[in-house]
């Protein structure tokens, strides 16, 4: 019998998964952030490991044809439906890939190797009955450090159809 950490028991009760966006073009970096080494892991492997201590399942959203490091077998990998549409496209792909039993997801990018699981837990707790819970610092929202309910998917698709590609429009 597997022992489930207290954190995971708590967050499983609210049916929260995780979405990690890894399909960025990394034009300034010159190489995929998902494959950058961080200690004994890549950035993506580390974020998957950290986030999976708090929520499950984990969905990794990659660009079409993007190489990914080895990931645990239970990680769901999906691809952007359309290229060059930014994180909003990744959010759409991630929400669509979640099992129907999952009602919300913590969304992050793959380049946050110092992600703190307790922060994710706190964001889940703060969500309450809201559709979205977004971290805000000095008046600036951070939509890639947020919780989204599945039912925002039609709004995401409407924004994409209108070429309003910034997640902050949600």
ChimeraX attribute file (.defattr): number of C-alpha atoms within 10 A of each C-alpha:
attribute: neighborCount
match mode: 1-to-1
recipient: residues
	/A:1	3
	/A:2	4
	/A:3	6
	/A:4	9
	/A:5	10
	/A:6	11
	/A:7	14
	/A:8	16
	/A:9	13
	/A:10	14
	/A:11	19
	/A:12	16
	/A:13	8
	/A:14	14
	/A:15	16
	/A:16	25
	/A:17	27
	/A:18	28
	/A:19	33
	/A:20	26
	/A:21	30
	/A:22	26
	/A:23	28
	/A:24	21
	/A:25	16
	/A:26	12
	/A:27	8
	/A:28	6
	/A:29	9
	/A:30	8
	/A:31	11
	/A:32	20
	/A:33	20
	/A:34	25
	/A:35	18
	/A:36	17
	/A:37	13
	/A:38	12
	/A:39	8
	/A:40	8
	/A:41	16
	/A:42	21
	/A:43	25
	/A:44	29
	/A:45	22
	/A:46	23
	/A:47	23
	/A:48	22
	/A:49	16
	/A:50	17
	/A:51	25
	/A:52	17
	/A:53	16
	/A:54	27
	/A:55	26
	/A:56	22
	/A:57	21
	/A:58	26
	/A:59	26
	/A:60	27
	/A:61	29
	/A:62	23
	/A:63	22
	/A:64	13
	/A:65	8
	/A:66	14
	/A:67	12
	/A:68	18
	/A:69	13
	/A:70	10
	/A:71	15
	/A:72	11
	/A:73	7
	/A:74	10
	/A:75	15
	/A:76	17
	/A:77	18
	/A:78	19
	/A:79	21
	/A:80	22
	/A:81	14
	/A:82	12
	/A:83	14
	/A:84	13
	/A:85	16
	/A:86	19
	/A:87	22
	/A:88	24
	/A:89	26
	/A:90	29
	/A:91	26
	/A:92	21
	/A:93	24
	/A:94	28
	/A:95	27
	/A:96	14
	/A:97	18
	/A:98	23
	/A:99	12
	/A:100	10
	/A:101	9
	/A:102	18
	/A:103	16
	/A:104	24
	/A:105	28
	/A:106	27
	/A:107	26
	/A:108	25
	/A:109	24
	/A:110	28
	/A:111	20
	/A:112	14
	/A:113	18
	/A:114	10
	/A:115	16
	/A:116	13
	/A:117	17
	/A:118	13
	/A:119	12
	/A:120	23
	/A:121	18
	/A:122	10
	/A:123	19
	/A:124	23
	/A:125	13
	/A:126	14
	/A:127	17
	/A:128	10
	/A:129	8
	/A:130	10
	/A:131	14
	/A:132	23
	/A:133	22
	/A:134	20
	/A:135	15
	/A:136	12
	/A:137	8
	/A:138	5
	/A:139	7
	/A:140	10
	/A:141	15
	/A:142	15
	/A:143	23
	/A:144	21
	/A:145	20
	/A:146	20
	/A:147	27
	/A:148	28
	/A:149	19
	/A:150	20
	/A:151	13
	/A:152	16
	/A:153	17
	/A:154	11
	/A:155	13
	/A:156	22
	/A:157	17
	/A:158	11
	/A:159	18
	/A:160	18
	/A:161	10
	/A:162	9
	/A:163	10
	/A:164	16
	/A:165	19
	/A:166	16
	/A:167	18
	/A:168	13
	/A:169	11
	/A:170	15
